[in-house]
């Protein structure tokens, strides 16, 4: 079975742009790129936004490594969930992680 491990910054403040890394492997445990990846992000209020591999917030810096970075500074405190579904290329997997945004605003810029 293919696998997908993930990591994220666990606790951040309002205004930050968190990122989540997904490490995808094939059935032999070698890094693998799927033919398609969809990353869904759910805010604390329940709004879900989907990003695919062609979106500017999703990058693939190395084989098997996929990174999603929030497009703007996060403006809602609470627990955010990030789900990735990878399909094809011997890497049919799904993974999820979460991060927490505190309610203290950090001005950027």
N, C-alpha and C positions, 0 to 999 in steps of 0.2 A: 504494500500500500504506500502511496505517496504521502508526504507529510508537509505540514506548513507550520512553522513556529513563528511567533510574533513577539514584538517588544514595543513598548511605548514609554513615553515619559509619564509616570504615574500621577503626579500631582503638579498642577500648574495654576497660574493666575489668569484672570480675565485679561484679554489683550494679547496673550501669547498665541503663536502659531505652532501647535503641537504636530509631531510627525509620528507615524507608526510604521515599523519595518516588518515585512513578512518574508521569511526565508523558506523557499519552496524546494523540495527535493522529489526525485523520481522514486520508483519502487526499489532501486538499488541504493538509495540514500545519497545520490549525487545531486548537486544543484541542478535545477531544471526550470526552464521558462514555459509556462502554459501558453497555449495559443490565444487564450482570452482570460482576463482577470477583471472582476467587478468588485469594487470596494464600496460598501454601504456604510454610511456614517449616521448614527442616530443621536440626536441632541437629547438633553435631559427632558425637554418638553414633548419628545416623541416624533419630531420631524425627522424624516429619513431622506438623505440625498445620496444618489448613486454616482460613482465615478468609474469609468472604464480605463483600460490601459492607454487610451489615446488622450485622456484629459491631462491638462497641464499640472494638476496636483499629484499625478501618479508618475513615478519614475522607476526605471529598471537599470540601476547603475552597474549591475553585474549579473551574470547568469544565476537565476534562482533568487535574486534579491529584488524585492519590490517595496517601494516606499510611498506612502501617502502623506502629504503635508497639507494642513488646513489652508485653504486659499486666502483667508483673511484672519485677523486676530479674532479669537473666540470671544463672543460677547454674551454668553449664557453660562452661568455657574451651574455646577452639578456634574453627574457622571455621564460621560459620553461613551458610546459603544461603537466599535469599528469592526465590521465583518468583511472578510475577503473570501471570494469564491473563485478558484482557479480551475480552468478546464482545458483539456487537450494537451498535447505534447508530453504525455506520460505523467502529467502532474494534476490529476483531478482531486482537488482537496478543498477544504474550507477551514477557516480559523476565525477566532474572534478575540478581541481584547478590549479593555476599557481604560479610560483615564479620567481624572477628576480635575475640574476647573474650580478653583476657590473663588469666593465672591469679593475679593479685593482687586480693584482695577489697577493695572500697571500701565501708565501712559507710554506709548511708543513714539519714538521720533523726537 
